[in-house]
Each structure stands twice: as structure tokens, then as C-alpha cells.
Amino acid sequence: DILHLIQQRRIEVGLIEGEFDLSMPEIELRTLGEVPQHLIAGLKHRFWSRSEPVALHELNGEAFVMRQPGSQTRAWTDVLFAQHHIQPRIVAEFDNPAAIKRLVEQSAALAIFPQYVIDSELKEGHLRIVPLQQPLSRTLRVVWHNLEPISLQAEAFIQHVTIQAAKGLFGASAPAGEAGKP
């Protein structure tokens, strides 16, 4: 949706976390870095008190609350599970991260999120990151239309998020050499 909004010039700039096929030559992008993804559990899940890291194959058959089909997050999760021969038991699908987090808090289901989405629930003790043997990550990018000059505000925003990503604000590690150029 963000790419199409930029293509239609309804927005100037956007952030996209995930993988996508960029077949629109008028869209410019900058990779900000890799954002770690975390397996999360609520108090009712058996992984809540587990101290040793979980192997991905152990997720086979586990209850998951997932993003809706068609979302980039869901596509990434489906590919991840297929690559590791994991068949999750999907108990609910939502297009709202808050709804997913609430259900995970109140049930024995799991979900996968970047830390910046779950910070407050972690601090409050409602959710716990379950350590995985194999770290997961998604790519964070800033995107804009390149056929017309962008506004000074959009250029400043691009530079700001690039610098913030280099500092680790999004949990991302920025590619070398890109922190300061707009």
C-alpha cells in the first residue's frame, strides 16, 4: 500500500519493513538496516518460563496469532515457516498489531514482532521475548518517488530516519556508509 501511495503521489515518503519485489522504477529506496524479529509469548504459554533458546522446528504445531493474509508480514512469516517445515496452528488473524499482542497476552499462543512494537508490553511484564536458536530479521527501508524533487521536509525526514537507524533506534543496524547522505 505504501508503494502505491507513493506512486500515486498521495504521500512523499514511507518506511517499509520487509521484503518486496520493487518493479516500479520511479520508486527510490534506501536500506536502513536489518530489524531483529522476536518470538513473543504470554504468561499462559509453556515457553514463558523456558530459559534455553527454542529451535525453530519446535514451533511446529504451536498456536500462533498471525497478521492477515496478504500482508507483507504474513508473507514473510509464511515463507519462514515453509522453509523450516513448520506448520503453525493459526488461532487468529488480525490486521492490527495491538489485537495480536492482546490475544497473545491472554492466551497460550505465540506471535513474532520487532522489539519496537512490543516495548511497552515487555516493560509491563505482559509479554516475554522467547529466545530463538536462530535469530530472525527483516529489512527496514525508506522509500520515495524519484521522478520529481521531494520537499525539504521529506528530505529531512529521510536523513533523520537514516541517522536514527544508524544509531539503532529501530533495532536495526544500518549498512555501512549510508548514515549521513540524504
C-alpha positions as CSV (number, residue, x, y, z in Angstrom):
1,D,0.0,0.0,0.0
2,I,2.8,2.4,0.9
3,L,4.5,1.9,-2.5
4,H,1.2,2.6,-4.4
5,L,0.5,5.7,-2.3
6,I,4.0,7.0,-3.2
7,Q,3.5,6.0,-6.9
8,Q,0.2,7.9,-6.9
9,R,1.9,10.8,-5.1
10,R,-0.5,10.7,-2.2
11,I,2.4,10.5,0.2
12,E,6.0,11.6,-0.3
13,V,8.0,9.1,1.8
14,G,7.3,5.9,3.7
15,L,9.0,3.2,5.8
16,I,8.7,-0.4,4.8
17,E,9.8,-3.3,7.0
18,G,10.1,-6.4,4.9
19,E,10.9,-7.9,1.6
20,F,9.2,-6.9,-1.6
21,D,9.7,-7.0,-5.3
22,L,10.4,-3.5,-6.5
23,S,9.2,-3.4,-10.1
24,M,8.4,0.3,-10.0
25,P,11.5,2.2,-11.5
26,E,10.1,5.5,-10.2
27,I,10.4,4.4,-6.6
28,E,13.8,5.1,-4.8
29,L,14.7,3.2,-1.7
30,R,17.4,3.2,0.9
31,T,18.0,0.2,3.1
32,L,18.2,1.4,6.7
33,G,19.2,-2.0,8.2
34,E,18.1,-5.3,9.5
35,V,15.4,-5.3,12.2
36,P,15.5,-8.3,14.6
37,Q,12.2,-10.1,14.9
38,H,11.3,-11.8,18.2
39,L,9.1,-14.7,19.1
40,I,6.8,-13.5,21.9
41,A,4.7,-15.4,24.5
42,G,2.3,-14.5,27.2
43,L,2.2,-15.9,30.7
44,K,-0.1,-18.8,29.7
45,H,2.3,-20.3,27.2
46,R,4.8,-23.0,28.1
47,F,7.7,-21.1,26.6
48,W,7.1,-18.2,29.1
49,S,9.5,-19.7,31.7
50,R,11.8,-21.5,29.3
51,S,15.4,-20.4,29.8
52,E,17.2,-22.2,26.9
53,P,16.6,-21.0,23.3
54,V,13.9,-22.6,21.2
55,A,14.8,-24.3,18.0
56,L,12.6,-23.2,15.0
57,H,11.4,-26.8,14.5
58,E,9.9,-26.7,18.0
59,L,7.4,-24.2,16.7
60,N,5.7,-26.9,14.6
61,G,2.1,-27.3,15.7
62,E,2.3,-24.3,18.1
63,A,-0.7,-21.9,18.3
64,F,0.1,-18.6,16.6
65,V,-1.8,-15.3,16.2
66,M,-0.8,-14.0,12.8
67,R,-1.2,-11.0,10.6
68,Q,-3.9,-11.2,7.9
69,P,-3.2,-13.0,4.6
70,G,-2.0,-10.6,2.0
71,S,0.2,-8.5,4.4
72,Q,3.9,-8.4,3.9
73,T,4.4,-9.6,7.5
74,R,2.2,-12.6,6.8
75,A,4.0,-13.4,3.6
76,W,7.4,-13.2,5.3
77,T,6.1,-15.5,8.2
78,D,4.6,-18.0,5.8
79,V,7.9,-18.2,3.8
80,L,9.9,-18.6,7.1
81,F,7.6,-21.4,8.3
82,A,7.6,-23.2,4.9
83,Q,11.5,-23.0,4.7
84,H,11.7,-24.7,8.1
85,H,8.8,-27.1,7.6
86,I,6.8,-25.5,10.4
87,Q,3.0,-25.9,10.3
88,P,1.7,-23.5,12.9
89,R,-1.8,-23.8,14.4
90,I,-3.2,-20.4,13.4
91,V,-5.8,-19.5,16.1
92,A,-6.5,-15.9,14.9
93,E,-5.6,-13.5,12.1
94,F,-5.7,-9.7,12.6
95,D,-4.6,-6.6,10.7
96,N,-3.9,-4.8,13.9
97,P,-0.7,-5.4,15.9
98,A,-2.4,-4.3,19.2
99,A,-5.1,-7.0,18.7
100,I,-2.4,-9.6,18.1
101,K,-0.5,-8.6,21.2
102,R,-3.6,-8.6,23.4
103,L,-4.5,-12.1,22.3
104,V,-1.0,-13.4,22.9
105,E,-1.1,-11.8,26.4
106,Q,-4.3,-13.6,27.2
107,S,-3.7,-17.0,25.6
108,A,-1.2,-19.8,25.1
109,A,-0.5,-18.5,21.6
110,L,2.7,-17.0,20.1
111,A,3.5,-14.2,17.6
112,I,6.5,-12.6,16.0
113,F,7.2,-8.9,16.2
114,P,10.1,-6.4,16.2
115,Q,11.0,-5.1,19.6
116,Y,9.9,-1.6,19.0
117,V,6.3,-2.9,18.6
118,I,6.3,-4.7,21.9
119,D,8.5,-2.4,24.2
120,S,5.6,-1.3,26.4
121,E,4.2,-4.8,26.9
122,L,7.7,-6.1,27.8
123,K,8.2,-3.3,30.3
124,E,4.8,-4.0,31.9
125,G,5.6,-7.8,32.0
126,H,2.6,-8.8,29.9
127,L,4.8,-10.3,27.1
128,R,8.1,-12.0,27.1
129,I,10.6,-12.5,24.3
130,V,11.3,-16.2,23.8
131,P,14.9,-16.7,22.8
132,L,15.4,-18.5,19.5
133,Q,18.4,-20.5,18.5
134,Q,18.3,-18.9,15.0
135,P,17.9,-15.1,15.0
136,L,15.2,-13.7,12.7
137,S,15.3,-10.3,11.0
138,R,13.6,-8.2,8.3
139,T,14.9,-5.4,6.2
140,L,13.8,-1.8,7.0
141,R,13.8,0.6,4.1
142,V,12.8,4.2,3.5
143,V,11.1,4.8,0.1
144,W,10.1,7.8,-2.0
145,H,9.2,8.8,-5.6
146,N,12.3,9.7,-7.6
147,L,10.9,11.3,-10.8
148,E,10.2,14.6,-9.1
149,P,12.1,16.6,-6.4
150,I,10.9,15.9,-2.9
151,S,10.1,18.5,-0.4
152,L,12.7,19.8,2.1
153,Q,10.6,18.2,4.9
154,A,10.6,14.8,3.1
155,E,14.4,15.1,2.5
156,A,14.9,16.0,6.2
157,F,12.8,13.0,7.2
158,I,14.8,10.6,5.0
159,Q,18.0,11.9,6.5
160,H,16.6,11.7,10.1
161,V,15.4,8.1,9.8
162,T,18.7,7.1,8.2
163,I,20.7,8.6,11.1
164,Q,18.3,7.1,13.7
165,A,18.6,3.7,12.1
166,A,22.4,4.0,12.2
167,K,22.1,4.7,15.9
168,G,19.9,1.6,16.4
169,L,16.6,3.4,17.1
170,F,14.6,0.8,15.2
171,G,16.7,-2.1,16.4
172,A,18.3,-2.0,13.0
173,S,21.9,-2.0,12.1
174,A,22.4,0.4,9.2
175,P,24.5,-0.5,6.2
176,A,28.0,1.0,6.3
177,G,28.4,4.4,4.6
178,E,24.8,5.3,4.4
179,A,24.2,7.1,7.7
180,G,24.6,10.7,6.6
181,K,23.6,11.0,2.9
182,P,20.1,12.0,2.0
